[in-house]
Amino acid sequence: MRKYSFNDFTYICYIEGKKSAVEKIFSEIFESKKLKAFCKKLEKKDIDLKTIYKEYLDMQVIKNDYQQKRSRY
């Protein structure tokens, strides 16, 4: 899975729009139900890109930790 930089993230948001970009980038991390809930949360609140990117990095770390633990067994 590719880790996007903040510049990549802002560019994708600029080209595709915030909602589409979030769906595209977070689809690798979240399963579909969680992704839909996360997108609804973004629609209700006007969250800036830095906050969304921080959430992306946090979820990336959690997923990588889970995969490393799983690969040990």
N, C-alpha and C positions, 0 to 999 in steps of 0.2 A: 504494500500500500504506500502510495506517495504521500510525503508530508509536504504540504503547501506552505510557502512563506507568506508573510502578511501582504507583501506586494502582489503575489500571485492571487491571493484571496481577494484583495480589493479590486484587482483587474477583472477577475471573474464576476464579481458583483457588479462592476461597472458595465460589462458587456451583456451579461445575462439577466441582470436585475437581482436584487437581494434575495428574494424568495427562491428563485430558480437556482441561484448559486449555492445557497444553503442546502437545498435538496440534493444537488449534485455532489457537493463535497461531503456532506454528512451521511449520504447513503452508504458509504463504505464503512461507517462506524456504527450507526444505529440500525436496528431492524425496523421494518416499515411502520409498525404501530408507534414506536417511540419517535420516529422521524416525523410522522404526522403531528403528534402532540407537540414536539419541539417547534415545528413550523407554525402551529396555531399560537404558541406562546410568543413567537416573534411577531405575529400579526397583531396581537393584542397590545403589545408594548412596542414602543419605538426604540429598539435597542441599536446602539451604534456598532460599527464593524469591529472595533477593538474588543468589545465584550463578546461578540459572536466568535471571533478568532480565539480568544482566551478559552472559551468553552470547547472549541475544536481541539486545541492543544491538550486540555485536560482530558477529554474523551480519548484522544490519541494515546496518551500515556496509560490510561486505564486499560484500553484494549491491548496495547503491547504487553503490559504486565500480565494480563490474563493469558495471552497467547504463549508467553514464555513459561508460565507455570504449567500450562497444559502440555507443552512440548516436552517437559521434563518427565512426564509419566508415560 
